[in-house]
Amino acid sequence: MSAAANPAAADILDRLSATLASRRDADPETSYTARLFAKGPDAILKKIGEEAAELIMASKDGERGQIVYEAADVLYHLLALLAFHGLSIADLRQELTRREGTSGIEEKRARQVK
């Protein structure tokens, strides 16, 4: 079922982003995310790297279910990193909206000029 057919699914990233933000000051003994935040950004970055490597391997194996599972892990840890820095999915959405309709080639060329 698509997000359009299931409005609750469209909100999952917003809900997850809000939940992660709420864990910034939570007890590390009661929350995996709070424990990750307590370890600092290097721990979160390490998890992103590990999960990205697992996604790469799943993709090479071509197992669709495993690809989705590992992609969800990457996305979760990416959102955790954003929350650690006081950012949310809304900030990411705003940047993607800014880029919408811009050629990737043009966008890269503009970055090189700066």
N, C-alpha and C positions, 0 to 999 in steps of 0.2 A: 504494500500500500504506500503510495507517495505521500509526501508531507502535505501536498495540497488536499489530498483525500482525507488526511488525518491531521487536523490543526494542532492537536496536542504534540505530535511528533515535531512540528515546526518549532515548538517552544523548547524542546529538550536542550538545545545549546544555551539558550538564555537561562534556563533553570539550572543547568550544570554550572554555568559561569557564576551564577549567584551563590550556589552551594559552595563552590570552591572559595569564593571571596569570604564567605561566612566562616571558613575554616582557618583563616589567617591568624586568628587569636584563640583558636580552639586548643584544647588539651592534647598534646601529642600522644598521650596514652590512650586516647579514645578515638582517634581519627588518623587513618593512613595519610590523608592529605596534610593534616596539621603536623604530623611527624615529618613529612617531606619538607614542609615549609620551615620547620625548626632546624632542619639540616642545612638550609640555605640554598641559594641558586645553583651552586655546583652540583648538588644532589639531583635537583630537578633537571638540569641540563644532561647529566649522566643518564637519567631515566629516558629522556627524549632520545638520546643516542641509542640506547639499548632497544627501545621500542621501534625506532626507525630501522635498525638493523634487522629486527624480527619481521618488520613489514617487508623489507627488501627480500628476505628469504621466502616469505609466504608468497610474494609476487612471483619470484623465480619458480616456485613450485606450482603456481597457477591454481591454487586451491582458493576458490572464491570466498568461501566461508571464513577461512583463516585470514585472508587478505582484509576482509571487513573487520574481523576481530582485532587484528593488529593495528589497523588504521584507527579504530576507536581508541586503542591504548595511546597511540601517538597524539591524537586529538585531545584526549583527557590530559595528558602531561603538558601539552602546549597551552591548554587553557589554565592549567595549574601555574605555569610560568607567568602567564599574563596576570593572573590573580596575585601572584607573589609581588609583582611590580605595580599592583593597584590598577591594572587594566582589566578589560573584560571582552567578551565576544562582541559587544557593541563597538568597541574601539577597532577591532579587527574588521567588523562589518563596514564601518565607516571608511577604512582604508581601501577595502575591496570595492566599495561603491565609487570612491574617488578614481580608482583605476579602470573601472568598467568602461568599455568602449575605446580604451586606449590600446593601441598595438603594443605588444610586448617588446617589439623591436624599437619602437619610438620611445617607450618608457625607459628602456635600457640606455638608449642613446642620450636621453635627457639627463640621466644620472651621471654619465661619463663627462658631460659638459661642465658640471658643477665643480 
